[in-house]
Amino acid sequence: MLKNLLRQAADALAERNMGEREVETFLAPAAQLVEDYDFWQYQDLGLAIFLSDAGIEMHKLPIPVPELAIIGPGFHIAPLLPLQEQDAVFVILTMTAEAARVWQATRFGLTAVDVAELPRSIESLDEAPDHEGSLQSHGFGRPNTGGENMPKTQAYGDSPEEWRKGRLVEFALRAGTALAAHLAGDPKPVVVVADAAIGGHVRNNVALAPLVAGFVEINPATLDEAGLLATASVVMQPLHDKALGIALGHLDALLGRGDATACINPAHIITAARDGRVDQLFIARDVVLRGTLDPETGAAPVTDGAKAGSLDLLDKAAQMVLGSGGVVWMVAADRLQEGTAMAAILRYLAPSQSDPGGALHSNSS
């Protein structure tokens, strides 16, 4: 596949009047991978390779992507957009008395994460056991022990069962607090996978509670990584669907009442994305919208062909929206207004923009 794509890329570059030696030099970093045996032994479901004058950047992808070689004035990221949707990345906390682990996940895969101060197990806590009795003690309020033919004694501390229960509470508290601190600067939803005994204590962690998207009461030790991901994804998918439904409902309501902060005009959306004014962008799945950017204004007059220098405007808009902290949603084409390839909810209007929401039906392919 890579050999085929490199040939396609070389042909496309030659059509753009790049010399044979220049093409060879430009593509060399990717061409060297073809015979790199070790590289091909460690792959995922998809692979993205970006080449420019600055060099090569590669990303192993947990999702399959179409076989594409694209030459243009900017990188093409549309196949990667499902990885960037709101709440696409979440965290899994697995807990048993024997182990606590944290994973960063998408619905496509997961990776183990090291969290500072996370206790590895209940045995790693610092406290020492306190369940030894004293035959000579007379402490007030301590339980009497002893049978009919032996002297009464009083026991210091908790029983072994009570001591272990207390340790379990402490273990859950420390694990939840450590994870909450780890996520403080970059909050993500958390799915807790634990049996009922320890999961109940995690529920009571005040620091972690605002981040918890759901609990799965099962012993995580019985799950392999694929099973763990599938289990946690069952919790996350309805939340993602609900969030998308709410976002689309908001868009529909704004459009329905003619609110100018809802926009379906590609040129206006591109301009707003460039200015960092797009809060949420909705892109029709499996659609390409070609156009060029005005060098003076940055606006995008829509063209009706993939001529040299044209861009996939959906891809370009997504890049700019993600760069300004906005959210990008991939939706079925029939979920947007007929003839519309993208729509946006704006954070605010540009002072000079009197009608950013006006409809402009665009050519798409």
URWO-V372480 format. One record per residue. PHI is phi in whole degrees, 0 to 359 (NA if undefined). Layout:
phi = (PHI:PHI)
This chain:
phi = (NA:294:302:298:294:295:296:297:295:297:297:294:292:297:296:265:66:270:294:301:293:294:298:299:294:296:271:306:301:280:298:295:288:303:259:274:301:298:301:282:281:231:241:246:288:216:216:241:239:248:240:205:300:280:126:238:224:235:223:282:247:278:229:288:229:294:278:225:239:239:249:186:285:211:290:252:241:308:295:268:299:303:281:251:293:305:63:296:259:221:238:245:250:253:218:228:297:272:198:236:222:236:230:262:219:237:289:256:179:218:223:293:234:274:240:300:71:286:293:289:199:295:287:273:294:278:294:262:297:225:226:270:272:235:288:249:276:225:295:292:85:279:291:283:229:120:262:294:254:226:297:293:230:232:257:279:75:277:289:305:293:293:297:293:297:297:294:295:298:296:299:295:297:294:297:296:293:297:292:299:295:297:266:302:276:212:299:220:296:239:252:262:244:199:287:300:297:268:298:298:288:295:303:274:281:296:293:273:310:296:264:285:274:176:239:237:272:203:286:296:295:273:248:276:297:296:293:296:297:298:296:290:294:299:286:282:300:299:292:297:299:295:297:295:300:295:297:294:298:295:301:300:295:296:296:298:259:71:289:290:278:255:227:235:273:304:297:291:295:300:297:295:296:300:275:75:260:269:274:223:242:246:242:291:291:64:238:240:241:269:186:232:265:292:296:273:256:81:287:237:294:282:252:247:198:267:285:304:89:282:239:279:295:296:297:296:299:299:299:291:293:297:295:256:84:277:250:244:247:264:228:298:302:282:276:265:300:304:81:256:265:206:216:213:253:267:290:199:266:288:305:269:261:275:214:290:263:298:285:225:284:244:282:220:217)
